[in-house]
Amino acid sequence: MIPFLDLEAITARHSAEISAVLSDIVRSGWFLRGGATKEFEKSYAEFIGTRYCVGCANGLDALTLILKGYMALGVMAPGDEVIVPGNTFIASVLAVTRCGLTPVLVDPVESTSLIDERLIEAAITPRTRAVMVVHLYGRCAWTEGIRNLCKRHGLKLIEDNAQAHGARSEQRSVISEQMMARRTGSLGDAAGHSFYPAKNLGAMGDAGAVTTDDEALADVIRRLGNYGMEPKYRCDVEGLNSRIDEMQAAVLTLKLWHLDSDNARRREVADIYTEILPRELLCPTLRADERTPEAVAGSVCHIFPVFTPKRDELQRYLTSAGVETNIHYPIPPHRQRCFPQFADMSLPVTERLADTELSLPISPVLTEEEARFVAEAVLRGLEKID
Ligand SMILES: Cc1ncc(COP(=O)(O)O)c(C=O)c1O
């Protein structure tokens, strides 16, 4: 069986280094808010290209802390609206509802499965305070158009960078050379990152971070993640307990060294898939003939999605052929029972994507032979179920 993601093999590549840093921390007796956290925050801010990075417990908390931070700074208040793509992992939406803010879900463009400035503009109301772009599947969702729109309307631009550590902006024709080199997580006003083990930069448990250039926001987020305390035992803002622990921070610092090469390996797998698979199965942003070199370099291929109305049959065939697959995501947020406020909402593109998406195995440890095996199994599957 080719697993969807072989975390054991991914981790085994670094097991000696991981054991060494973990035993240092065990010996130090210092497990939270120490040197390993500081070192990771510094390294990750440098890697992303922001002035500040604040570690926290997970990606959902990172997005929550950004919104709570803006609320503490008076930028938004309960009931204000945040525009979020309809086709995202539920955590993007949970962060908004958790803060007493109102998520306004926007259906994406079918050809890219990303929201664009035209769709965002149509959803803006007098209560809109922020737009959250989600770098879904590892591709940059930020555009200069979205940034300009947010500037024009005085909206905060938040990036959900859970799936795209290391990705770069693809907007060559509309932005300067300097902007082109920037990584996702440094393109908006603030970004939330998840280091859930399956992510491109994965911890050995839960972890997350916020990156930003905004000093006031970074300060308040650091406080909010530690019960709102500053100085010790004094709370001017109501906070959470959301800190990155020293062991996760040390493991992430170590794995950060390998992130660019891991992402390059993922792109090699994606190139094999795009070379072998029929183009109508591929997300247009990944089709070989439509990709610009910047697009190839820009995506970090967190997920390799294919789209077919015969998704369930193809998935069954692949399982029988020894290929494990996944679906991102079978039930979109507005169809979840926990959100009765969306019960009557129709987001046709989001729903179609949820009904047709299938994620193929992709990782830095998937070999060329395995990738070819997967792609050929897909071709056989398509013939069989036709
Ligand atoms: C797009 C997106 N946003 C947010 C999250 C939440 O991150 P976490 O699982 O660390 O809370 C995830 C991943 O799990 C995600 O894929």
The ligand as a MOL file (V3000), in Angstrom:
LIG
                    3D

  0  0  0     0  0            999 V3000
M  V30 BEGIN CTAB
M  V30 COUNTS 16 16 0 0 0
M  V30 BEGIN ATOM
M  V30 1 C -6.3790 25.8240 6.0040 0
M  V30 2 C -6.2030 25.4560 7.4470 0
M  V30 3 N -6.4460 26.3760 8.3920 0
M  V30 4 C -6.2890 26.1100 9.6940 0
M  V30 5 C -5.8770 24.8690 10.1230 0
M  V30 6 C -5.8300 24.6010 11.5980 0
M  V30 7 O -4.5880 24.2320 12.0860 0
M  V30 8 P -4.4580 23.3230 13.3990 0
M  V30 9 O -4.8440 21.9290 13.0320 0
M  V30 10 O -3.0200 23.4310 13.7730 0
M  V30 11 O -5.3600 23.9210 14.4340 0
M  V30 12 C -5.5800 23.8820 9.1680 0
M  V30 13 C -5.0640 22.5400 9.4870 0
M  V30 14 O -5.3220 21.7710 10.2710 0
M  V30 15 C -5.7670 24.1700 7.7960 0
M  V30 16 O -5.5250 23.2580 6.8460 0
M  V30 END ATOM
M  V30 BEGIN BOND
M  V30 1 1 1 2
M  V30 2 1 2 3
M  V30 3 2 2 15
M  V30 4 2 3 4
M  V30 5 1 4 5
M  V30 6 1 5 6
M  V30 7 2 5 12
M  V30 8 1 6 7
M  V30 9 1 7 8
M  V30 10 2 8 9
M  V30 11 1 8 10
M  V30 12 1 8 11
M  V30 13 1 12 13
M  V30 14 1 12 15
M  V30 15 2 13 14
M  V30 16 1 15 16
M  V30 END BOND
M  V30 END CTAB
M  END
